[in-house]
Amino acid sequence: MILGLLWTLFLGGLAGWIAGKLTGSEGGMVRNIILGLIGGVVGSVVLGIIGIEGHGLIGGTIVSVVGACILIWISRKF
């Protein structure tokens, strides 16, 4: 249980960090974790609508990065 939570936080942070680098958005570790975790949900919904799913470690990370990039893009619009 705890190991799964730590792994999820690590992958969320990684996804947020990658999205920050791709979009040129710099943020702290907490912001990156939040972006990555919420980005996983956003990415799953958005990509699910167009019929794309991410399975496994790499697929889930890619979906989270896409979702985090979408969140960064939306936040820049406001």
Wavefront OBJ file of the C-alpha trace (Angstrom):
o trace
v 0.000 0.000 0.000
v 2.644 2.527 1.029
v 5.025 1.366 -1.690
v 2.265 1.811 -4.283
v 1.577 5.329 -3.055
v 5.265 6.235 -3.182
v 5.543 4.778 -6.690
v 2.490 6.787 -7.814
v 3.951 9.993 -6.373
v 7.282 9.289 -8.059
v 5.655 8.685 -11.460
v 3.435 11.753 -11.009
v 6.486 13.862 -10.250
v 8.325 12.418 -13.233
v 5.394 13.102 -15.550
v 5.035 16.657 -14.217
v 8.764 17.275 -14.597
v 8.767 15.992 -18.194
v 5.712 18.112 -19.035
v 7.381 21.163 -17.485
v 10.485 20.623 -19.613
v 8.445 20.077 -22.788
v 6.409 23.236 -22.282
v 9.159 25.398 -20.806
v 7.277 25.739 -17.522
v 9.429 25.655 -14.423
v 7.896 24.695 -11.108
v 8.770 23.084 -7.840
v 8.645 19.409 -6.969
v 5.224 19.633 -5.306
v 3.768 21.438 -8.322
v 5.231 18.806 -10.649
v 3.751 15.965 -8.582
v 0.337 17.630 -8.563
v 0.497 18.308 -12.316
v 1.536 14.734 -13.016
v -1.152 13.164 -10.835
v -3.981 15.365 -12.095
v -2.499 15.127 -15.580
v -2.929 11.364 -15.451
v -6.665 11.805 -14.976
v -6.940 14.581 -17.577
v -4.838 12.630 -20.071
v -6.904 9.475 -19.567
v -10.150 11.356 -20.192
v -8.940 13.391 -23.182
v -7.100 10.539 -24.874
v -9.928 8.129 -24.010
v -12.363 10.360 -25.889
v -10.324 9.979 -29.069
v -9.780 6.254 -28.479
v -6.195 6.146 -27.199
v -5.295 4.287 -24.011
v -2.019 3.950 -22.155
v -1.202 0.610 -20.568
v 1.698 -0.279 -18.325
v 4.425 1.909 -16.912
v 5.436 3.677 -20.108
v 1.898 4.108 -21.444
v 0.663 5.502 -18.136
v 3.587 7.893 -17.944
v 2.969 9.138 -21.487
v -0.727 9.677 -20.745
v 0.182 11.589 -17.562
v 2.677 13.763 -19.441
v 0.093 14.587 -22.125
v -2.456 15.454 -19.442
v 0.028 17.607 -17.536
v 0.938 19.444 -20.760
v -2.771 20.109 -21.319
v -3.058 21.482 -17.769
v -0.053 23.750 -18.272
v -1.508 24.994 -21.553
v -4.884 25.710 -19.910
v -3.243 27.498 -16.963
v -1.331 29.764 -19.359
v -4.603 30.751 -21.044
v -5.920 32.090 -17.727
l 1 2 3 4 5 6 7 8 9 10 11 12 13 14 15 16 17 18 19 20 21 22 23 24 25 26 27 28 29 30 31 32 33 34 35 36 37 38 39 40 41 42 43 44 45 46 47 48 49 50 51 52 53 54 55 56 57 58 59 60 61 62 63 64 65 66 67 68 69 70 71 72 73 74 75 76 77 78
